[in-house]
Structure formats: structure tokens, C-alpha cells
Amino acid sequence: MSNLFKVACVQTNSGNEIGPNVKIVSEMIRAAHADGADFILLPEVVSLLESGSKIMFARVQTQKDDPALKAFQALAVELGIWLHTGSLPLKLSGKKIANRSFVVDPQGDIKAWYDKIHMFDVDLPGGESYRESKNYQAGDRAVVAELPWGKLGMSICYDLRFPHLYRALAQAGADFLCVPSAFTKVTGRAHWHSLLRARAIENTCYVFAPAQTGTHQDGRKTYGHSLIIDPWGEILADAGTDVGYIVADIDLANVAKARSRVPSIQHDRGFSFD
């Protein structure tokens, strides 16, 4: 295929019922495809956003039985697109859940999967408190997925604050970095744009960051502003705070161009402490 393609990032306000979430997001996937998108990415916990353990564990499914994954695979086949599922909460053995991303090809096959490595366990100003490690099992493997246009380094939300992960992905050949997220309104306002532009600039990669937005059924407030950023750090599209999607034209040649101007990927060196 060509080095040229069109990417879309879907921005939604997921609630705590899988069926309605999948229905709304599927409509946006269809609309993005109609706008010419070849590769469509969804936000974090797109199928089920709920912080309460009781509701979460009552509704989450195993990967084999998850209706959202099945629906998204079928949609990829129907539309003939590459689809990144954002992340789906999936039941594991025992009392833990995986926060898992999938890359699905136009035949509906899973080409890569990734479990969120870093858990968001924090207390924020204003009384917000999050303990992802209570319900979620942290991942332990970095993943670079093969797309028709280049290589995609996979991550999820809070991973964004750990730049060594993205450097490792870039050194492993990633041309694009994806960061499906449900960033809080407080931390998003402070750091979202800066961190995403930094990951693009320091690794000379495109960044695709689909996000949740608005006030959710469990009371969480997310920042929105899904972004598509080029390897020079320029923002190609910003979704603001409305539910919807953004699209941008991507040219793989811009990765090589940026790396020829500032070849920092080639200049990494090991070091030691005295």
C-alpha cells in the first residue's frame, strides 16, 4: 500500500452499559469511514466506563465472550478498515480485569493486543481519587503492531507519563504512537497537549490520541481533545470537547523527514551513574 492514508480518532462519552456504548461508537466509525478514514482508533474503556467495582464486575466479559470486541471485528470486516479498539475492560481469571487494546485488520483478525502497563493510582486536588490497580491487572509487555503503512507503538492513557516506554517503542521501529485515553479533566487541562506533543517531538513519530470527553455516568469528568499530531509536533486535528471524531491525512515520509532534521533516535547512548 501507499505511504499515504487517512486516520480518524473517535471521541465519545462512554457510560456503564456495553450495548449503548457500542451502538454510539459504531455510528461514529461508520461516519469516519464515510469521510475516507482507512484506520480508525477508539478511546480507552470505550465499551464500559465505570469506576465502581460492583457494577464493573457484573458487566465485564472475558475476551472470548466480549460483545464489544465481536461487534468491532464485524464492523472492520463490513467496512474493510483497520480498527484500533481503544481499550476494552476484559475479565481475567481471579478478581482482576485487563485494560486491553486490539488492532483488528479488514478481515476481522486480531493482529496485535496490548495491556495497559501503568496503573493510575492517584489522589487529585478537589477530592478525586483513582485506584486502577484495585480492579485492573497491569500489563508487562511493550507492543509494536504492523500496519500496512508502517509500525504502531501501542500504549494507553496513563502510560503517557512514562517517556521511556515511547522511546523503547520508537527504537523498536514505531512510526506512529497511539494513546487511547480517558484523561481526567483536571490533569488533561494541565498536561494533555504538552505531553502528547512531547512524545511526538522527542520520538519523531505521529501520535494518535482518541479520548473520552465530558461527565460520565459514574461521575468521572474527562478532558476530551482527541489529537492527531505529526512527527514535528504540529497538531493536525483537535476534537475539542464534543462527542464526534477527527480525521487527518498521514504521510509516512514525514517521519523520515523529521528524523533527518533531528536524528535523535540515532543518538541514544547508554550511561551510568557515579
C-alpha positions as CSV (number, residue, x, y, z in Angstrom):
1,M,0.0,0.0,0.0
2,S,0.9,3.7,-0.3
3,N,2.7,5.6,2.5
4,L,-0.4,7.9,2.4
5,F,-3.5,7.1,4.4
6,K,-6.3,8.8,6.4
7,V,-6.6,8.3,10.1
8,A,-9.6,9.0,12.4
9,C,-9.8,9.3,16.2
10,V,-13.3,8.8,17.7
11,Q,-14.2,10.8,20.8
12,T,-17.1,9.6,22.9
13,N,-18.7,9.8,26.3
14,S,-19.0,6.2,27.4
15,G,-21.3,5.0,30.1
16,N,-21.7,1.8,32.1
17,E,-23.8,-0.2,29.6
18,I,-21.8,-2.0,26.9
19,G,-24.7,-2.2,24.3
20,P,-25.4,1.5,24.1
21,N,-21.7,2.4,24.1
22,V,-21.0,0.1,21.1
23,K,-24.0,1.4,19.2
24,I,-23.0,5.0,19.5
25,V,-19.3,4.3,18.7
26,S,-20.2,2.1,15.7
27,E,-22.2,5.0,14.2
28,M,-19.1,7.3,14.5
29,I,-16.9,4.6,13.0
30,R,-19.3,4.4,10.0
31,A,-19.2,8.2,9.7
32,A,-15.4,8.4,9.9
33,H,-15.2,5.6,7.2
34,A,-17.6,7.6,5.0
35,D,-15.2,10.5,5.4
36,G,-12.4,8.4,3.9
37,A,-10.7,7.0,7.0
38,D,-8.5,3.9,6.4
39,F,-7.5,3.5,10.1
40,I,-9.9,4.4,12.9
41,L,-9.0,4.5,16.6
42,L,-11.3,4.5,19.6
43,P,-10.7,5.8,23.2
44,E,-9.8,4.0,26.4
45,V,-12.5,1.9,28.1
46,V,-14.7,2.7,25.1
47,S,-17.2,-0.2,25.8
48,L,-17.6,0.3,29.6
49,L,-16.5,3.3,31.7
50,E,-17.3,2.6,35.3
51,S,-15.2,3.1,38.5
52,G,-17.5,1.1,40.8
53,S,-16.2,-2.4,41.3
54,K,-19.7,-4.0,41.8
55,I,-21.1,-2.7,38.5
56,M,-17.8,-3.2,36.6
57,F,-17.5,-6.9,37.6
58,A,-21.2,-7.6,37.0
59,R,-20.9,-6.4,33.3
60,V,-17.4,-7.1,32.2
61,Q,-16.9,-10.2,29.9
62,T,-14.0,-12.4,29.0
63,Q,-12.2,-11.7,25.7
64,K,-13.9,-14.8,24.2
65,D,-17.4,-13.6,25.1
66,D,-17.0,-9.8,24.9
67,P,-19.8,-8.3,22.7
68,A,-17.9,-5.1,22.0
69,L,-14.8,-6.9,20.6
70,K,-17.1,-9.1,18.4
71,A,-19.0,-6.1,17.2
72,F,-15.8,-4.1,16.3
73,Q,-14.3,-7.1,14.5
74,A,-17.5,-7.5,12.4
75,L,-17.5,-3.8,11.6
76,A,-13.9,-3.9,10.5
77,V,-14.9,-6.6,8.0
78,E,-18.0,-4.9,6.8
79,L,-16.2,-1.6,6.2
80,G,-12.9,-3.0,5.1
81,I,-10.9,-0.9,7.5
82,W,-8.1,-1.3,10.0
83,L,-9.5,-0.6,13.5
84,H,-7.9,0.1,16.9
85,T,-10.4,-0.8,19.6
86,G,-9.1,1.8,22.1
87,S,-9.3,-0.3,25.1
88,L,-11.8,-2.8,26.4
89,P,-12.1,-3.9,30.1
90,L,-11.9,-7.7,29.9
91,K,-12.4,-10.3,32.7
92,L,-9.4,-12.3,33.6
93,S,-9.2,-15.4,35.9
94,G,-9.4,-14.4,39.5
95,K,-10.6,-11.0,40.6
96,K,-8.8,-8.8,38.1
97,I,-9.6,-7.1,34.8
98,A,-7.4,-6.4,31.8
99,N,-7.4,-2.9,30.2
100,R,-6.7,-4.3,26.7
101,S,-6.3,-2.8,23.3
102,F,-6.6,-4.6,20.0
103,V,-5.6,-3.9,16.4
104,V,-8.1,-5.5,14.0
105,D,-7.5,-5.9,10.3
106,P,-10.1,-5.7,7.5
107,Q,-10.6,-9.5,7.7
108,G,-11.6,-9.1,11.4
109,D,-8.5,-10.8,12.6
110,I,-6.6,-9.5,15.7
111,K,-3.2,-8.5,14.6
112,A,-1.9,-7.2,17.9
113,W,-3.0,-6.7,21.5
114,Y,-1.7,-4.7,24.4
115,D,-2.5,-4.5,28.2
116,K,-2.0,-1.1,29.9
117,I,1.2,-1.3,31.8
118,H,1.0,1.7,34.2
119,M,-1.9,1.9,36.7
120,F,-3.5,5.3,37.6
121,D,-3.4,5.3,41.4
122,V,-3.6,8.9,42.5
123,D,-5.4,11.5,44.6
124,L,-6.2,14.7,42.8
125,P,-6.9,18.2,44.0
126,G,-10.6,18.6,44.6
127,G,-11.1,15.2,46.1
128,E,-10.9,13.0,43.0
129,S,-9.3,9.6,43.8
130,Y,-8.4,6.7,41.4
131,R,-7.1,3.3,42.2
132,E,-6.9,1.4,38.9
133,S,-4.7,-1.3,40.5
134,K,-7.7,-2.3,42.7
135,N,-9.6,-3.8,39.7
136,Y,-7.0,-4.0,36.9
137,Q,-4.1,-6.3,36.3
138,A,-1.1,-4.3,34.9
139,G,0.4,-5.5,31.7
140,D,4.1,-6.3,31.4
141,R,4.9,-6.2,27.6
142,A,5.5,-3.4,25.1
143,V,3.9,-3.9,21.7
144,V,4.7,-2.7,18.2
145,A,1.9,-3.6,15.7
146,E,2.4,-4.0,11.9
147,L,0.1,-1.8,9.9
148,P,0.1,-1.6,6.0
149,W,1.6,1.9,6.2
150,G,4.2,1.4,9.0
151,K,4.6,0.3,12.6
152,L,2.3,1.4,15.5
153,G,3.6,1.6,19.1
154,M,0.8,0.8,21.5
155,S,0.0,2.5,24.8
156,I,-3.0,3.5,27.0
157,C,-3.7,6.8,28.8
158,Y,-1.5,6.9,32.0
159,D,1.3,5.3,30.1
160,L,1.7,8.8,28.5
161,R,3.6,9.9,31.6
162,F,6.4,7.3,31.2
163,P,8.5,8.6,28.3
164,H,10.9,5.6,28.4
165,L,8.1,3.4,27.1
166,Y,7.7,5.5,24.0
167,R,11.5,5.7,23.4
168,A,11.6,2.0,23.5
169,L,8.7,1.8,21.0
170,A,10.5,4.2,18.7
171,Q,13.7,2.3,19.0
172,A,11.8,-0.8,18.1
173,G,10.7,0.8,14.8
174,A,7.4,2.6,15.6
175,D,6.4,5.3,13.1
176,F,3.2,6.0,14.9
177,L,2.2,6.1,18.6
178,C,-1.3,5.6,19.8
179,V,-2.6,6.8,23.2
180,P,-6.3,5.9,23.7
181,S,-7.3,7.7,26.8
182,A,-9.8,8.7,29.4
183,F,-7.7,11.6,30.8
184,T,-9.4,13.4,33.7
185,K,-10.5,17.0,33.2
186,V,-8.1,18.3,35.8
187,T,-4.9,16.5,34.5
188,G,-5.9,16.9,30.9
189,R,-6.2,20.7,31.2
190,A,-2.8,20.8,32.8
191,H,-0.8,18.4,30.7
192,W,-2.6,16.6,27.9
193,H,-1.4,18.7,24.9
194,S,2.1,19.2,26.3
195,L,2.7,15.5,27.0
196,L,1.4,14.3,23.6
197,R,3.3,16.9,21.6
198,A,6.5,16.0,23.6
199,R,6.1,12.3,22.8
200,A,5.7,13.1,19.1
201,I,8.7,15.5,19.1
202,E,11.2,13.5,21.1
203,N,10.5,10.3,19.1
204,T,9.7,11.9,15.7
205,C,6.6,9.9,15.4
206,Y,3.0,10.6,14.6
207,V,0.7,10.5,17.6
208,F,-2.9,9.3,17.5
209,A,-4.8,10.0,20.8
210,P,-8.5,9.3,20.8
211,A,-10.1,10.3,24.1
212,Q,-13.2,10.2,26.3
213,T,-15.0,13.5,27.0
214,G,-17.5,15.0,29.3
215,T,-19.2,13.9,32.5
216,H,-19.9,10.1,32.7
217,Q,-22.5,8.1,34.5
218,D,-20.2,7.2,37.3
219,G,-19.4,11.0,37.9
220,R,-16.0,11.0,36.3
221,K,-15.2,14.0,34.2
222,T,-12.8,13.5,31.2
223,Y,-11.0,16.1,29.2
224,G,-11.7,15.3,25.6
225,H,-9.4,17.0,23.0
226,S,-8.6,13.9,21.0
227,L,-5.5,14.8,19.0
228,I,-3.6,13.8,15.8
229,I,-0.1,15.2,15.9
230,D,2.7,15.0,13.3
231,P,6.3,14.0,13.9
232,W,7.4,17.6,14.1
233,G,4.9,18.2,17.0
234,E,2.3,20.1,14.9
235,I,-1.3,19.4,15.9
236,L,-3.2,18.3,12.7
237,A,-6.6,17.9,14.4
238,D,-8.1,18.6,17.8
239,A,-11.6,17.4,18.7
240,G,-12.3,19.9,21.4
241,T,-14.8,18.7,24.0
242,D,-17.7,17.5,21.7
243,V,-18.6,13.9,21.0
244,G,-17.6,13.1,17.4
245,Y,-14.4,12.3,15.5
246,I,-11.4,13.9,13.8
247,V,-9.6,12.9,10.6
248,A,-6.2,13.8,9.2
249,D,-4.1,12.8,6.2
250,I,-0.9,10.9,7.2
251,D,2.2,10.6,5.1
252,L,4.8,8.2,6.4
253,A,7.5,10.1,4.6
254,N,7.1,12.9,7.2
255,V,8.6,10.5,9.8
256,A,11.8,10.1,7.8
257,K,11.9,13.8,7.1
258,A,11.6,14.7,10.8
259,R,14.3,12.2,11.7
260,S,16.7,13.5,9.1
261,R,16.3,17.0,10.5
262,V,16.8,16.0,14.2
263,P,18.2,12.4,14.2
264,S,18.0,12.0,18.0
265,I,16.7,8.4,17.6
266,Q,20.2,7.5,16.2
267,H,22.0,9.4,19.0
268,D,20.7,7.5,22.1
269,R,23.6,6.4,24.3
270,G,23.9,4.3,27.3
271,F,25.2,5.9,30.5
272,S,25.9,5.1,34.2
273,F,25.6,6.9,37.5
274,D,28.8,7.5,39.5
